[in-house]
Amino acid sequence: MWGAYDCGLASSYFVLAAKNRGWDTPIMGIRDTAKVKSILGIPAGETLMSIIAVGNAAVKPIKVPPQTRRRGLENDLMTCWCMERF
């Protein structure tokens, strides 16, 4: 459990450091783990926690305008409460 937490922290700092140096870093969550482990020679007993590509993006992302109207915290809390009850 703590390994996943530590990996998340390390990944976030890695991505921030790479961006600070001008690199783009997509974190790939959906993957064929067995194929990646085979290609990279990762032993079967090891767990692949994350894959982060580093390079220059082929396409720059578009800027999304900020949301002008938020639902409000009370709606989100009610949704969570209802999901737990039913």
C-alpha positions in Angstrom: 0.0 0.0 0.0 2.7 2.5 0.9 4.6 1.6 -2.2 1.7 3.0 -4.3 1.6 6.2 -2.2 5.4 6.7 -2.5 5.3 6.0 -6.3 2.6 8.6 -6.7 4.7 11.2 -4.8 7.8 10.4 -6.8 5.8 10.5 -10.1 4.4 13.9 -9.3 7.8 15.4 -8.5 9.3 13.7 -11.6 6.6 15.2 -13.8 7.0 18.7 -12.3 10.8 18.6 -12.6 10.6 17.5 -16.3 8.1 20.3 -17.1 10.4 22.8 -15.4 13.0 21.7 -17.9 10.7 22.1 -20.9 9.6 18.4 -21.3 6.1 17.1 -21.7 5.2 14.0 -19.6 2.1 12.1 -20.1 1.4 9.5 -17.3 0.0 6.4 -19.0 -2.7 4.7 -16.9 -4.1 2.3 -19.4 -1.6 -0.2 -20.7 -0.9 -3.8 -21.5 1.2 -4.5 -18.4 2.3 -8.0 -19.5 3.6 -6.7 -22.8 5.4 -3.7 -21.3 7.1 -5.9 -18.7 8.1 -8.3 -21.5 9.6 -5.5 -23.7 11.4 -3.9 -20.8 12.6 -7.2 -19.3 10.9 -6.6 -15.9 10.8 -9.8 -13.9 7.4 -11.5 -13.3 7.5 -10.9 -9.5 7.8 -7.1 -9.9 4.8 -4.7 -10.0 4.6 -2.1 -12.7 3.2 1.0 -10.9 3.3 3.7 -13.6 4.7 4.6 -17.0 5.7 8.2 -17.7 6.8 9.1 -21.2 9.2 12.1 -21.5 9.6 14.2 -24.7 8.0 16.9 -26.7 4.3 16.8 -27.4 3.4 16.5 -31.1 0.3 18.6 -30.4 0.0 21.3 -27.9 -3.1 21.0 -25.7 -5.9 23.6 -26.0 -6.7 25.8 -23.1 -10.1 25.2 -21.6 -11.9 28.3 -20.3 -12.5 28.2 -16.6 -15.9 27.0 -15.5 -18.2 30.0 -14.9 -20.7 28.3 -12.6 -19.9 25.6 -10.0 -22.4 23.2 -8.5 -21.4 23.9 -5.0 -20.0 21.7 -2.3 -23.3 20.7 -0.8 -24.3 19.0 -4.0 -21.1 16.9 -4.1 -21.4 15.9 -0.5 -25.0 14.9 -1.1 -24.0 12.7 -4.1 -21.3 11.0 -2.0 -23.8 10.4 0.9 -26.4 8.9 -1.5 -23.8 6.6 -3.2 -22.8 5.2 0.2 -26.3 4.7 1.4 -27.5 2.8 -1.6 
